[in-house]
């Protein structure tokens, strides 16, 4: 093998070695170990408490009040609540540690299991969703 071919091989391996890590580049705006701002958006204190066969086998009435807390980092004007694809009107009140969100279950949901679905945006317009299961009586 000539020196010219060896030089070409060394240059090819060197170029490949520098391009490989570029292809593995993670374009995430958050450095490893930093917190994604959307993980700071959370919902809690669901009322009525979520349905569970083991712990809370309770039915709620149609048109029952519901509420939950949203963390401070939630962009509160974007909070949306849906039950069976029906948007439910809510009131959002600022409290010390975030926002208190209240509403009423629709009269149309009777005798079934429903999921109260919560959608909101967090910092940098990231999407956050959560919810809980309820058993609605007749």
ZADO-709552 format. One record per atom (N, C-alpha, C): residue in three letters; atom name; x, y, z. Coordinates in Angstrom, 1 decimal. Layout:
ATOM  residuo  atomo       x       y       z
ATOM      ALA     CA       X       Y       Z
...
This chain:
ATOM  residuo  atomo       x       y       z
ATOM      UNK      N     0.9    -1.2     0.0
ATOM      UNK     CA     0.0     0.0     0.0
ATOM      UNK      C     0.9     1.2     0.0
ATOM      UNK      N     0.6     2.2    -0.8
ATOM      UNK     CA     1.4     3.4    -0.9
ATOM      UNK      C     1.1     4.4     0.1
ATOM      UNK      N     2.0     5.3     0.4
ATOM      UNK     CA     1.8     6.3     1.3
ATOM      UNK      C     0.6     7.2     1.0
ATOM      UNK      N     0.4     7.3    -0.3
ATOM      UNK     CA    -0.7     8.1    -0.8
ATOM      UNK      C    -2.1     7.5    -0.3
ATOM      UNK      N    -2.2     6.2    -0.5
ATOM      UNK     CA    -3.4     5.5    -0.1
ATOM      UNK      C    -3.6     5.5     1.5
ATOM      UNK      N    -2.5     5.3     2.2
ATOM      UNK     CA    -2.5     5.4     3.7
ATOM      UNK      C    -3.0     6.8     4.1
ATOM      UNK      N    -2.5     7.8     3.5
ATOM      UNK     CA    -2.9     9.2     3.8
ATOM      UNK      C    -4.4     9.4     3.6
ATOM      UNK      N    -4.8     8.9     2.4
ATOM      UNK     CA    -6.3     9.0     2.1
ATOM      UNK      C    -7.1     8.3     3.2
ATOM      UNK      N    -6.7     7.1     3.6
ATOM      UNK     CA    -7.4     6.3     4.6
ATOM      UNK      C    -7.4     7.1     5.9
ATOM      UNK      N    -6.3     7.6     6.4
ATOM      UNK     CA    -6.2     8.4     7.6
ATOM      UNK      C    -7.2     9.6     7.5
ATOM      UNK      N    -7.2    10.3     6.4
ATOM      UNK     CA    -8.0    11.5     6.3
ATOM      UNK      C    -9.5    11.1     6.3
ATOM      UNK      N    -9.8    10.0     5.6
ATOM      UNK     CA   -11.2     9.5     5.6
ATOM      UNK      C   -11.7     9.1     7.0
ATOM      UNK      N   -10.9     8.4     7.7
ATOM      UNK     CA   -11.3     8.0     9.1
ATOM      UNK      C   -11.4     9.3    10.0
ATOM      UNK      N   -10.5    10.2     9.8
ATOM      UNK     CA   -10.5    11.5    10.6
ATOM      UNK      C   -11.8    12.3    10.3
ATOM      UNK      N   -12.2    12.4     9.0
ATOM      UNK     CA   -13.4    13.1     8.7
ATOM      UNK      C   -14.6    12.4     9.2
ATOM      UNK      N   -14.7    11.1     9.1
ATOM      UNK     CA   -15.8    10.3     9.6
ATOM      UNK      C   -15.9    10.5    11.1
ATOM      UNK      N   -14.8    10.5    11.8
ATOM      UNK     CA   -14.8    10.6    13.2
ATOM      UNK      C   -15.3    12.0    13.7
ATOM      UNK      N   -15.2    13.0    12.9
ATOM      UNK     CA   -15.7    14.3    13.3
ATOM      UNK      C   -17.1    14.5    12.9
ATOM      UNK      N   -17.6    13.8    11.9
ATOM      UNK     CA   -19.0    14.0    11.4
ATOM      UNK      C   -19.9    13.1    12.2
ATOM      UNK      N   -19.5    12.0    12.7
ATOM      UNK     CA   -20.3    11.1    13.4
ATOM      UNK      C   -21.0    11.8    14.6
ATOM      UNK      N   -20.2    12.4    15.5
ATOM      UNK     CA   -20.8    13.1    16.6
ATOM      UNK      C   -21.8    14.2    16.2
ATOM      UNK      N   -21.6    14.8    15.1
ATOM      UNK     CA   -22.6    15.8    14.6
ATOM      UNK      C   -23.9    15.2    14.4
ATOM      UNK      N   -24.0    14.0    13.8
ATOM      UNK     CA   -25.2    13.3    13.5
ATOM      UNK      C   -25.9    12.9    14.8
ATOM      UNK      N   -25.2    12.7    15.9
ATOM      UNK     CA   -25.8    12.3    17.2
ATOM      UNK      C   -26.2    13.5    18.0
ATOM      UNK      N   -26.1    14.7    17.5
ATOM      UNK     CA   -26.4    15.9    18.2
ATOM      UNK      C   -27.9    15.9    18.6
ATOM      UNK      N   -28.2    16.2    19.9
ATOM      UNK     CA   -29.5    16.3    20.4
ATOM      UNK      C   -29.9    17.8    20.3
ATOM      UNK      N   -30.9    18.1    19.5
ATOM      UNK     CA   -31.3    19.5    19.4
ATOM      UNK      C   -32.2    20.0    20.5
ATOM      UNK      N   -32.3    19.3    21.6
ATOM      UNK     CA   -33.1    19.7    22.7
ATOM      UNK      C   -32.6    21.0    23.3
ATOM      UNK      N   -33.5    22.0    23.5
ATOM      UNK     CA   -33.0    23.3    24.1
ATOM      UNK      C   -32.6    23.2    25.5
ATOM      UNK      N   -32.8    22.0    26.2
ATOM      UNK     CA   -32.5    21.9    27.6
ATOM      UNK      C   -31.2    21.0    27.7
ATOM      UNK      N   -30.3    21.5    28.4
ATOM      UNK     CA   -29.0    20.8    28.6
ATOM      UNK      C   -29.3    19.6    29.5
ATOM      UNK      N   -28.5    18.6    29.4
ATOM      UNK     CA   -28.7    17.4    30.3
ATOM      UNK      C   -28.7    17.8    31.8
ATOM      UNK      N   -29.6    17.3    32.5
ATOM      UNK     CA   -29.7    17.7    34.0
ATOM      UNK      C   -30.6    18.9    34.2
ATOM      UNK      N   -30.9    19.7    33.2
ATOM      UNK     CA   -31.7    20.9    33.5
ATOM      UNK      C   -33.2    20.4    33.4
ATOM      UNK      N   -34.0    21.2    34.0
ATOM      UNK     CA   -35.5    20.9    34.1
ATOM      UNK      C   -36.2    21.4    32.8
ATOM      UNK      N   -36.9    20.5    32.2
ATOM      UNK     CA   -37.8    20.9    31.1
ATOM      UNK      C   -38.9    21.8    31.8
ATOM      UNK      N   -39.2    23.0    31.3
ATOM      UNK     CA   -40.2    23.8    32.0
ATOM      UNK      C   -41.6    23.2    32.0
ATOM      UNK      N   -41.9    22.3    31.1
ATOM      UNK     CA   -43.2    21.7    31.2
ATOM      UNK      C   -43.4    20.7    32.3
ATOM      UNK      N   -42.3    20.2    32.8
ATOM      UNK     CA   -42.4    19.3    34.0
ATOM      UNK      C   -42.8    20.1    35.2
ATOM      UNK      N   -42.7    21.4    35.2
ATOM      UNK     CA   -43.1    22.2    36.3
ATOM      UNK      C   -44.5    22.5    36.3
ATOM      UNK      N   -45.2    22.2    35.2
ATOM      UNK     CA   -46.7    22.4    35.1
ATOM      UNK      C   -47.3    21.1    35.6
ATOM      UNK      N   -48.2    21.2    36.6
ATOM      UNK     CA   -48.8    20.0    37.1
ATOM      UNK      C   -50.2    20.4    37.7
ATOM      UNK      N   -51.1    19.4    37.7
ATOM      UNK     CA   -52.4    19.5    38.3
ATOM      UNK      C   -52.6    18.6    39.4
ATOM      UNK      N   -53.3    19.0    40.5
ATOM      UNK     CA   -53.4    18.2    41.7
ATOM      UNK      C   -54.7    18.5    42.4
ATOM      UNK      N   -55.0    17.9    43.5
ATOM      UNK     CA   -56.1    18.1    44.4
ATOM      UNK      C   -57.4    18.0    43.6
ATOM      UNK      N   -57.6    16.9    42.9
ATOM      UNK     CA   -58.8    16.7    42.1
ATOM      UNK      C   -60.0    16.4    43.0
ATOM      UNK      N   -61.1    17.1    42.8
ATOM      UNK     CA   -62.3    17.0    43.6
ATOM      UNK      C   -63.5    16.9    42.6
ATOM      UNK      N   -64.4    15.9    42.7
ATOM      UNK     CA   -64.3    14.8    43.6
ATOM      UNK      C   -63.1    13.9    43.3
ATOM      UNK      N   -62.7    13.1    44.3
ATOM      UNK     CA   -61.5    12.3    44.2
ATOM      UNK      C   -61.7    11.3    43.0
ATOM      UNK      N   -60.6    11.0    42.4
ATOM      UNK     CA   -60.7    10.0    41.2
ATOM      UNK      C   -61.4     8.7    41.6
ATOM      UNK      N   -62.1     8.1    40.7
ATOM      UNK     CA   -62.8     6.8    40.9
ATOM      UNK      C   -61.7     5.7    40.9
ATOM      UNK      N   -61.9     4.8    41.9
ATOM      UNK     CA   -61.0     3.6    41.9
ATOM      UNK      C   -61.9     2.5    42.5
ATOM      UNK      N   -61.8     1.3    41.9
ATOM      UNK     CA   -62.6     0.2    42.4
ATOM      UNK      C   -62.2    -0.2    43.8
ATOM      UNK      N   -60.9    -0.1    44.1
ATOM      UNK     CA   -60.4    -0.5    45.4
ATOM      UNK      C   -60.5     0.6    46.5
ATOM      UNK      N   -60.3     1.8    46.1
ATOM      UNK     CA   -60.2     2.9    47.1
ATOM      UNK      C   -61.4     3.8    47.2
ATOM      UNK      N   -62.1     4.1    46.0
ATOM      UNK     CA   -63.1     5.1    46.0
ATOM      UNK      C   -64.2     4.6    45.0
ATOM      UNK      N   -65.0     3.7    45.3
ATOM      UNK     CA   -66.0     3.2    44.5
ATOM      UNK      C   -67.3     4.0    44.7
ATOM      UNK      N   -67.2     5.3    44.4
ATOM      UNK     CA   -68.3     6.2    44.6
ATOM      UNK      C   -68.8     6.8    43.3
ATOM      UNK      N   -70.1     7.0    43.2
ATOM      UNK     CA   -70.7     7.7    42.1
ATOM      UNK      C   -70.9     9.1    42.4
ATOM      UNK      N   -70.8    10.0    41.4
ATOM      UNK     CA   -71.1    11.4    41.6
ATOM      UNK      C   -72.4    11.7    40.7
ATOM      UNK      N   -73.1    12.7    41.1
ATOM      UNK     CA   -74.3    13.1    40.3
ATOM      UNK      C   -74.0    13.9    39.1
ATOM      UNK      N   -74.8    13.9    38.1
ATOM      UNK     CA   -74.6    14.8    36.9
ATOM      UNK      C   -74.7    16.2    37.4
ATOM      UNK      N   -74.1    17.1    36.8
ATOM      UNK     CA   -74.0    18.5    37.2
ATOM      UNK      C   -73.3    18.8    38.5
ATOM      UNK      N   -72.5    17.8    39.0
ATOM      UNK     CA   -71.7    18.0    40.2
ATOM      UNK      C   -70.6    19.0    40.0
ATOM      UNK      N   -70.3    19.7    41.1
ATOM      UNK     CA   -69.1    20.6    41.0
ATOM      UNK      C   -67.8    19.8    41.0
ATOM      UNK      N   -66.8    20.3    40.3
ATOM      UNK     CA   -65.5    19.7    40.3
ATOM      UNK      C   -64.5    20.8    40.5
ATOM      UNK      N   -63.3    20.5    40.9
ATOM      UNK     CA   -62.2    21.5    41.0
ATOM      UNK      C   -60.9    20.8    41.0
ATOM      UNK      N   -59.8    21.5    40.8
ATOM      UNK     CA   -58.5    21.0    40.8
ATOM      UNK      C   -57.6    22.2    40.9
ATOM      UNK      N   -56.3    22.0    41.3
ATOM      UNK     CA   -55.3    23.0    41.4
ATOM      UNK      C   -54.3    22.9    40.2
ATOM      UNK      N   -53.9    24.0    39.7
ATOM      UNK     CA   -52.9    24.1    38.6
ATOM      UNK      C   -51.7    24.9    39.2
ATOM      UNK      N   -50.5    24.4    38.9
ATOM      UNK     CA   -49.3    25.0    39.4
ATOM      UNK      C   -49.1    26.5    38.8
ATOM      UNK      N   -48.3    27.2    39.5
ATOM      UNK     CA   -48.0    28.6    39.1
ATOM      UNK      C   -47.4    28.8    37.7
ATOM      UNK      N   -46.7    27.8    37.3
ATOM      UNK     CA   -46.1    27.9    35.9
ATOM      UNK      C   -47.1    27.6    34.8
ATOM      UNK      N   -48.3    27.3    35.1
ATOM      UNK     CA   -49.4    27.1    34.1
ATOM      UNK      C   -49.8    28.4    33.5
ATOM      UNK      N   -49.9    28.5    32.2
ATOM      UNK     CA   -50.4    29.7    31.5
ATOM      UNK      C   -51.9    29.6    31.7
ATOM      UNK      N   -52.4    30.2    32.7
ATOM      UNK     CA   -53.8    30.0    33.1
ATOM      UNK      C   -54.9    30.4    32.1
ATOM      UNK      N   -54.7    31.3    31.2
ATOM      UNK     CA   -55.7    31.6    30.2
ATOM      UNK      C   -55.9    30.4    29.2
ATOM      UNK      N   -54.9    29.5    29.1
ATOM      UNK     CA   -55.0    28.4    28.2
ATOM      UNK      C   -55.6    27.1    28.8
ATOM      UNK      N   -56.0    27.2    30.1
ATOM      UNK     CA   -56.6    26.0    30.7
ATOM      UNK      C   -58.0    25.7    30.1
ATOM      UNK      N   -58.1    24.4    29.6
ATOM      UNK     CA   -59.3    24.0    29.0
ATOM      UNK      C   -59.7    22.6    29.6
ATOM      UNK      N   -61.0    22.5    29.9
ATOM      UNK     CA   -61.5    21.2    30.5
ATOM      UNK      C   -62.5    20.6    29.5
ATOM      UNK      N   -62.4    19.3    29.3
ATOM      UNK     CA   -63.4    18.6    28.4
ATOM      UNK      C   -63.9    17.4    29.1
ATOM      UNK      N   -65.1    17.1    28.9
ATOM      UNK     CA   -65.7    15.8    29.3
ATOM      UNK      C   -66.4    15.2    28.1
ATOM      UNK      N   -66.0    14.0    27.7
ATOM      UNK     CA   -66.6    13.4    26.5
ATOM      UNK      C   -66.6    14.3    25.3
ATOM      UNK      N   -65.4    14.9    25.1
ATOM      UNK     CA   -65.2    15.9    23.9
ATOM      UNK      C   -66.1    17.1    24.0
ATOM      UNK      N   -66.7    17.4    25.1
ATOM      UNK     CA   -67.5    18.6    25.3
ATOM      UNK      C   -66.8    19.5    26.2
ATOM      UNK      N   -66.5    20.8    25.7
ATOM      UNK     CA   -65.8    21.8    26.4
ATOM      UNK      C   -66.7    22.2    27.6
ATOM      UNK      N   -66.1    22.2    28.8
ATOM      UNK     CA   -66.8    22.6    30.0
ATOM      UNK      C   -66.3    24.0    30.5
ATOM      UNK      N   -67.2    24.9    30.7
ATOM      UNK     CA   -66.8    26.2    31.2
ATOM      UNK      C   -66.2    26.1    32.6
ATOM      UNK      N   -65.1    26.8    32.9
ATOM      UNK     CA   -64.5    26.8    34.2
ATOM      UNK      C   -64.2    28.2    34.6
ATOM      UNK      N   -64.0    28.4    35.9
ATOM      UNK     CA   -63.5    29.7    36.5
ATOM      UNK      C   -62.2    29.4    37.1
ATOM      UNK      N   -61.3    30.3    36.8
ATOM      UNK     CA   -59.9    30.2    37.3
ATOM      UNK      C   -59.6    31.3    38.3
ATOM      UNK      N   -59.2    30.9    39.5
ATOM      UNK     CA   -58.9    31.9    40.6
ATOM      UNK      C   -57.5    31.8    41.0
ATOM      UNK      N   -56.8    32.9    41.0
ATOM      UNK     CA   -55.4    32.9    41.5
ATOM      UNK      C   -55.3    32.7    43.0
ATOM      UNK      N   -54.5    31.7    43.4
ATOM      UNK     CA   -54.2    31.5    44.8
ATOM      UNK      C   -52.7    31.5    45.0
ATOM      UNK      N   -52.3    31.4    46.3
ATOM      UNK     CA   -50.9    31.6    46.6
ATOM      UNK      C   -50.0    30.7    45.8
ATOM      UNK      N   -50.3    29.4    45.7
ATOM      UNK     CA   -49.4    28.4    45.1
ATOM      UNK      C   -49.8    28.1    43.7
ATOM      UNK      N   -50.7    28.8    43.0
ATOM      UNK     CA   -51.1    28.5    41.6
ATOM      UNK      C   -52.4    29.1    41.3
ATOM      UNK      N   -53.3    28.1    40.8
ATOM      UNK     CA   -54.6    28.5    40.4
ATOM      UNK      C   -55.6    27.5    40.8
ATOM      UNK      N   -56.8    27.9    41.3
ATOM      UNK     CA   -57.9    27.0    41.6
ATOM      UNK      C   -58.8    27.1    40.4
ATOM      UNK      N   -59.1    25.9    39.9
ATOM      UNK     CA   -60.0    25.8    38.7
ATOM      UNK      C   -61.3    25.1    39.1
ATOM      UNK      N   -62.5    25.7    38.9
ATOM      UNK     CA   -63.7    25.1    39.2
ATOM      UNK      C   -64.7    25.0    38.0
ATOM      UNK      N   -65.5    24.0    38.1
ATOM      UNK     CA   -66.6    23.9    37.0
ATOM      UNK      C   -67.6    22.9    37.5
ATOM      UNK      N   -68.6    22.6    36.5
ATOM      UNK     CA   -69.6    21.7    36.8
ATOM      UNK      C   -69.7    20.6    35.7
ATOM      UNK      N   -69.9    19.4    36.1
ATOM      UNK     CA   -70.0    18.3    35.1
ATOM      UNK      C   -71.3    18.6    34.2
ATOM      UNK      N   -71.2    18.3    32.9
ATOM      UNK     CA   -72.4    18.5    32.1
ATOM      UNK      C   -73.6    17.6    32.5
ATOM      UNK      N   -74.8    18.1    32.3
ATOM      UNK     CA   -76.0    17.3    32.6
ATOM      UNK      C   -76.1    16.2    31.6
ATOM      UNK      N   -75.4    16.2    30.5
ATOM      UNK     CA   -75.6    15.1    29.5
ATOM      UNK      C   -74.9    13.9    29.9
ATOM      UNK      N   -74.0    13.9    30.8
ATOM      UNK     CA   -73.3    12.7    31.2
ATOM      UNK      C   -74.0    12.0    32.4
ATOM      UNK      N   -74.6    10.9    32.1
ATOM      UNK     CA   -75.3    10.2    33.2
ATOM      UNK      C   -75.1     8.7    33.0
ATOM      UNK      N   -75.0     8.0    34.1
ATOM      UNK     CA   -74.8     6.6    34.2
ATOM      UNK      C   -73.6     6.0    33.4
ATOM      UNK      N   -72.5     6.7    33.5
ATOM      UNK     CA   -71.3     6.2    32.8
ATOM      UNK      C   -70.0     6.6    33.5
ATOM      UNK      N   -69.0     6.1    33.0
ATOM      UNK     CA   -67.6     6.5    33.5
ATOM      UNK      C   -67.2     7.6    32.6
ATOM      UNK      N   -66.6     8.6    33.2
ATOM      UNK     CA   -66.1     9.8    32.3
ATOM      UNK      C   -64.7    10.1    32.8
ATOM      UNK      N   -64.0    10.7    31.9
ATOM      UNK     CA   -62.7    11.3    32.2
ATOM      UNK      C   -62.8    12.8    32.1
ATOM      UNK      N   -62.5    13.5    33.2
ATOM      UNK     CA   -62.4    14.9    33.1
ATOM      UNK      C   -61.0    15.2    32.6
ATOM      UNK      N   -60.9    15.8    31.4
ATOM      UNK     CA   -59.6    16.0    30.7
ATOM      UNK      C   -59.2    17.4    30.8
ATOM      UNK      N   -58.0    17.6    31.2
ATOM      UNK     CA   -57.4    19.0    31.4
ATOM      UNK      C   -56.3    19.2    30.4
ATOM      UNK      N   -56.4    20.4    29.7
ATOM      UNK     CA   -55.3    20.8    28.8
ATOM      UNK      C   -54.9    22.2    29.1
ATOM      UNK      N   -53.6    22.4    29.0
ATOM      UNK     CA   -53.1    23.8    29.3
ATOM      UNK      C   -51.7    23.9    28.7
ATOM      UNK      N   -51.2    25.1    28.6
ATOM      UNK     CA   -49.9    25.4    28.1
ATOM      UNK      C   -49.0    25.9    29.3
ATOM      UNK      N   -47.8    25.6    29.2
ATOM      UNK     CA   -46.8    26.0    30.2
ATOM      UNK      C   -45.8    27.0    29.6
ATOM      UNK      N   -44.7    27.1    30.3
ATOM      UNK     CA   -43.7    28.0    29.7
ATOM      UNK      C   -43.2    27.6    28.3
ATOM      UNK      N   -42.9    28.6    27.5
ATOM      UNK     CA   -42.5    28.3    26.1
ATOM      UNK      C   -43.6    27.6    25.3
ATOM      UNK      N   -44.8    27.8    25.7
ATOM      UNK     CA   -46.0    27.2    25.0
ATOM      UNK      C   -45.9    25.7    24.9
ATOM      UNK      N   -45.3    25.0    25.8
ATOM      UNK     CA   -45.4    23.5    25.8
ATOM      UNK      C   -46.8    23.1    26.2
ATOM      UNK      N   -47.2    22.0    25.7
ATOM      UNK     CA   -48.5    21.4    26.0
ATOM      UNK      C   -48.5    20.5    27.2
ATOM      UNK      N   -49.5    20.6    28.0
ATOM      UNK     CA   -49.6    19.7    29.2
ATOM      UNK      C   -51.0    19.2    29.3
ATOM      UNK      N   -51.2    17.9    29.6
ATOM      UNK     CA   -52.5    17.3    29.7
ATOM      UNK      C   -52.5    16.4    30.9
ATOM      UNK      N   -53.7    16.3    31.5
ATOM      UNK     CA   -53.9    15.4    32.6
ATOM      UNK      C   -55.4    15.2    32.8
ATOM      UNK      N   -55.8    14.6    33.8
ATOM      UNK     CA   -57.3    14.4    34.0
ATOM      UNK      C   -57.5    13.3    35.1
ATOM      UNK      N   -58.8    13.0    35.3
ATOM      UNK     CA   -59.1    11.9    36.2
ATOM      UNK      C   -60.4    11.3    35.9
ATOM      UNK      N   -60.6    10.1    36.4
ATOM      UNK     CA   -61.8     9.3    36.1
ATOM      UNK      C   -62.9     9.5    37.2
ATOM      UNK      N   -64.1     9.6    36.7
ATOM      UNK     CA   -65.3     9.6    37.6
ATOM      UNK      C   -66.3     8.7    37.2
ATOM      UNK      N   -67.1     8.2    38.1
ATOM      UNK     CA   -68.3     7.4    37.8
ATOM      UNK      C   -69.5     8.3    38.1
ATOM      UNK      N   -70.3     8.5    37.0
ATOM      UNK     CA   -71.4     9.4    37.2
ATOM      UNK      C   -72.7     8.6    37.2
ATOM      UNK      N   -73.5     8.8    38.2
ATOM      UNK     CA   -74.8     8.1    38.4
ATOM      UNK      C   -75.9     8.7    37.5
ATOM      UNK      N   -77.1     8.2    37.6
ATOM      UNK     CA   -78.2     8.7    36.8
ATOM      UNK      C   -78.9     9.9    37.3
